[in-house]
Amino acid sequence: MDGPPTSSSHGSVAADVPDQGETSGHQSDTPSLRTLNPKLEEIHKEVESDRKEMHNVQLEIPKTEIDDLNHKLTEAIRVNSQLVSQNKFLQKDLDRTKGDLEKVNLDLEECKSRLSRKMSNALTENNTQITDLSDSNRPSKLGEKHSELYDNEWTDAFEELVKKYETDESAIKTLLAILKDVHTFCEVKSAEQSKQLRQVACMWNEELERESYTLQTPVKEFRKYTAELGVQAVRKDYYETEKTKNLEFFSKSKKRKYIDGCLKLCWLMNVQDPPVIFADAAAPNSDFNTVLYKPYTCSGSHVDYVV
């Protein structure tokens, strides 16, 4: 009974030990692996070589491109610098040209202005047919101011004078005499001012003053444009004359306003070029000229007296 199990046990152990044939088979595989190892190493070396070569190529290509780009950038900077310099030069040249053009335009405008003034002066010099419409004291406007003086200040002064005189005609003749006297005074003052302006321009050099015909037009224009300023000085001089400063007549308010109005009107008339004048008074019983006069209180064909 104990025999078979022992036999089986020995059989199991014997089965675990490889036979001679199997051992020989494993030993026959070993030379094949050793033969493959050198080939693998060779392949590995080739792969490493190719990898290094590819790495070098990758490094060389970007460097070449960078150098090319740097060269192009340097060239672009150089060209840009040249263009900036050229632009600055052209800008300076343009500014200089603009300045020259502006100066030429100013000179041209000045020439046009001088030519226009000369042509205007040539046309208007002592020519009553051509009127400067920009002048607020042109003859037509002075005519309107004369009518306003008659309607206002003259009427108020007449109402005061008529109380003193026996007739209206006496008061009217007094007011007319004042107007004539003021006009004569302004004629004298106007001539004095014109001479004084030429003297100032020539520095009181009599020889230059005699040859100062070129100042004639500028002096006339100056007097015309400063006429309103001169009214106060003329008025002051008139009231300081011997015939007026001590007379009570000239201190009355309404009469004084009439004289002030006459002074302003007559001064503005005398600074015109040519001066504006009053027509000669019509003689009594002469034909009534409707172009120069208008009726006072009644109409008729002959003049009684001038207002």
C-alpha positions in Angstrom: 0.0 0.0 0.0 2.9 2.3 0.6 4.5 1.6 -2.6 2.4 3.4 -5.3 2.3 6.8 -3.6 6.0 6.8 -3.3 6.3 5.9 -6.9 4.0 8.8 -7.8 6.0 11.2 -5.8 9.2 10.2 -7.5 7.4 10.6 -10.8 6.4 14.2 -10.0 9.9 15.2 -9.1 11.2 13.6 -12.2 8.8 15.5 -14.3 10.1 18.9 -13.0 13.6 18.3 -14.1 14.0 19.3 -17.8 15.3 16.7 -20.1 18.4 16.9 -22.1 16.6 17.9 -25.3 15.0 21.0 -23.8 18.2 22.2 -22.3 19.9 22.0 -25.6 17.1 24.0 -27.2 17.6 27.0 -24.9 21.3 27.0 -25.3 20.8 27.1 -29.1 18.8 30.4 -28.9 21.6 32.3 -27.0 23.9 32.9 -29.9 21.1 34.5 -31.9 20.5 37.3 -29.3 24.2 38.0 -29.1 24.3 38.4 -32.9 21.4 41.0 -32.8 22.9 43.2 -30.2 25.6 44.7 -32.4 23.1 45.4 -35.1 20.8 47.3 -32.6 23.8 49.3 -31.4 24.7 50.2 -35.0 21.1 51.2 -35.7 21.0 53.3 -32.5 24.2 55.0 -33.5 22.8 55.8 -37.0 19.6 57.2 -35.4 21.6 59.4 -33.0 23.8 60.6 -35.9 20.7 61.5 -37.9 19.1 63.2 -35.0 22.2 65.3 -34.4 22.4 66.2 -38.1 18.8 67.2 -38.1 19.3 69.3 -35.0 22.3 71.1 -36.6 20.2 71.7 -39.7 17.4 73.2 -37.6 19.8 75.5 -35.9 21.5 76.6 -39.0 18.4 77.5 -41.0 16.9 80.0 -38.4 20.3 81.7 -38.0 20.6 82.3 -41.7 17.1 83.7 -41.8 17.8 85.9 -38.8 20.9 87.3 -40.4 19.0 88.0 -43.6 16.3 89.7 -41.7 18.8 91.7 -39.7 20.4 92.8 -42.9 17.0 93.8 -44.4 16.2 95.7 -41.2 19.5 97.5 -41.2 18.9 98.5 -44.8 15.3 99.6 -44.0 16.5 101.8 -41.1 19.2 103.4 -43.4 16.6 104.1 -46.1 14.1 105.4 -43.5 16.8 107.7 -42.1 17.5 109.1 -45.6 13.8 109.6 -46.2 13.4 111.4 -42.8 16.4 113.7 -43.7 14.9 114.3 -47.2 11.5 115.0 -45.6 13.0 117.6 -43.2 14.8 119.3 -46.0 11.7 119.3 -48.2 9.7 120.6 -45.3 12.1 123.5 -44.7 12.1 124.2 -48.4 8.3 124.2 -48.4 8.1 126.5 -45.3 10.6 128.9 -47.0 8.5 128.8 -50.2 5.3 129.4 -48.3 7.0 132.4 -46.5 8.1 133.8 -49.8 4.7 133.3 -51.3 3.0 135.0 -48.4 5.4 137.9 -48.7 4.7 138.2 -52.4 1.0 138.1 -51.8 1.3 140.9 -49.2 3.4 142.9 -51.6 0.8 142.2 -54.3 -2.1 143.3 -52.1 -0.2 146.5 -51.1 0.5 147.2 -54.8 -3.2 146.7 -55.6 -4.2 148.9 -52.7 -1.9 151.7 -53.8 -3.0 151.4 -57.3 -6.6 151.4 -56.2 -6.0 154.5 -54.1 -4.2 156.3 -56.9 -7.0 155.4 -59.4 -9.6 156.5 -56.9 -7.8 159.7 -56.1 -7.4 160.4 -59.8 -11.1 160.0 -60.3 -12.3 161.8 -57.2 -9.7 164.6 -57.0 -11.8 167.8 -57.1 -14.5 165.8 -58.8 -17.9 166.4 -57.2 -19.6 163.9 -59.6 -18.0 161.0 -57.8 -18.9 160.4 -54.2 -17.3 158.1 -51.6 -20.4 156.2 -50.3 -18.4 155.0 -47.3 -18.0 158.6 -46.1 -20.8 159.4 -43.5 -20.1 163.2 -44.1 -20.3 163.2 -47.9 -22.2 166.2 -49.4 -25.6 164.5 -49.6 -25.3 163.6 -45.9 -24.2 167.1 -45.0 -27.3 168.4 -46.8 -29.4 166.2 -44.6 -27.6 167.5 -41.5 -28.3 171.1 -42.6 -32.0 170.3 -42.9 -32.0 168.8 -39.4 -30.2 171.9 -38.1 -32.9 174.1 -39.5 -35.8 171.9 -38.2 -34.4 171.6 -34.7 -31.8 174.0 -33.4 -32.6 176.8 -35.8 -36.3 176.7 -34.8 -35.5 176.8 -31.0 -33.1 179.7 -31.4 -35.6 181.6 -33.6 -38.3 181.3 -30.9 -36.0 182.9 -28.4 -34.8 185.7 -30.8 -38.2 186.6 -32.0 -39.1 187.7 -28.4 -36.2 190.2 -28.6 -36.7 191.6 -32.2 -39.8 193.3 -33.5 -40.1 191.2 -36.6 -39.5 187.7 -37.7 -37.2 188.9 -40.5 -34.8 190.5 -38.0 -34.5 187.3 -36.0 -34.0 185.3 -39.3 -31.3 187.6 -40.5 -29.4 187.3 -37.2 -29.4 183.5 -37.4 -28.3 183.7 -41.0 -25.5 186.1 -40.1 -24.3 183.6 -37.4 -24.2 180.8 -39.9 -22.2 182.8 -42.3 -19.8 184.0 -39.7 -19.2 180.4 -38.4 -18.7 179.2 -41.9 -16.0 181.8 -42.6 -14.3 181.0 -39.3 -14.2 177.3 -40.2 -12.8 178.1 -43.6 -9.8 179.9 -42.0 -9.3 177.1 -39.4 -9.4 174.4 -42.1 -6.7 176.2 -44.1 -4.6 176.5 -41.0 -5.0 172.8 -40.1 -4.0 171.8 -43.6 -0.9 173.9 -43.6 0.1 172.7 -40.1 -0.3 169.0 -41.1 2.1 169.6 -44.1 4.5 171.4 -41.8 4.5 168.4 -39.3 5.0 165.9 -42.1 8.0 167.9 -43.4 9.4 168.6 -40.0 8.9 172.4 -40.5 11.3 172.3 -43.4 10.1 175.1 -45.7 11.9 173.7 -48.8 10.4 170.3 -48.3 7.0 171.8 -47.7 7.1 173.7 -51.0 7.7 170.3 -52.7 5.2 168.4 -50.7 2.6 168.1 -53.4 2.6 164.3 -52.8 1.2 165.0 -49.3 -1.9 166.7 -50.7 -4.1 163.6 -50.9 -2.9 162.0 -47.6 -3.5 165.3 -45.8 -7.0 165.6 -47.2 -7.8 162.0 -46.3 -6.4 162.5 -42.7 -8.5 165.6 -42.2 -11.6 163.9 -43.5 -11.3 160.9 -41.2 -10.5 163.0 -38.1 -13.1 165.6 -38.8 -15.4 164.6 -35.9 -12.4 164.9 -33.5 -11.7 168.4 -34.7 -15.1 169.7 -33.9 -14.5 170.2 -30.2 -11.2 172.1 -30.8 -12.9 174.4 -33.4 -15.8 175.0 -31.1 -13.4 176.0 -28.3 -11.5 178.4 -30.5 -14.6 180.0 -31.8 -16.0 180.8 -28.3 -12.6 182.3 -27.3 -12.7 184.9 -30.1 -13.1 188.5 -28.9 -16.5 188.9 -30.5 -18.1 186.0 -28.8 -16.5 185.3 -25.4 -18.0 188.4 -23.7 -21.4 188.5 -25.3 -24.4 187.2 -23.3 -26.1 186.2 -26.6 -23.8 183.3 -27.1 -24.3 181.9 -23.6 -28.1 181.3 -23.9 -28.8 177.6 -24.1 -30.9 177.4 -27.2 -28.9 179.9 -29.1 -25.7 178.1 -28.0 -27.0 174.8 -29.3 -27.7 176.5 -32.7 -24.2 177.9 -32.8 -22.7 174.5 -31.8 -24.7 172.9 -34.7 -23.5 175.5 -37.1 -19.8 174.9 -36.0 -20.1 171.2 -36.5 -21.8 171.5 -39.9 -19.5 174.1 -41.3 -16.3 172.3 -40.1 -17.5 169.0 -41.7 -18.2 171.0 -44.9 -14.8 172.5 -45.0 -12.8 169.3 -44.5 -14.4 167.7 -47.6 -12.5 167.6 -50.8 -13.5 169.9 -52.5 -15.1 171.8 -49.6 -18.9 172.0 -49.5 -20.1 175.6 -49.8 -23.4 177.5 -49.4 -24.8 179.0 -52.5 -24.7 182.8 -52.8 -27.7 184.3 -51.1 -30.4 185.4 -53.6 -30.9 189.1 -53.8 -34.3 190.6 -52.8 -36.8 190.6 -55.7 -34.7 188.2 -57.7 -36.3 185.2 -59.4 -37.0 182.3 -57.0 -34.8 179.3 -57.9 -36.6 176.2 -56.9 -33.5 174.1 -57.5 -31.5 175.9 -54.8 -34.3 177.1 -52.4 -37.6 176.1 -51.1 -40.4 178.4 -49.8 -40.4 179.5 -46.2 -43.9 180.6 -45.3 -45.5 181.2 -48.7 -44.9 180.4 -52.4 -44.1 182.9 -55.1 -41.9 183.7 -58.1 -39.6 186.2 -56.5 -37.4 186.3 -53.4 -38.3 188.5 -50.4 -35.4 187.5 -48.1 -33.3 184.4 -47.4 -33.8 182.3 -44.3 
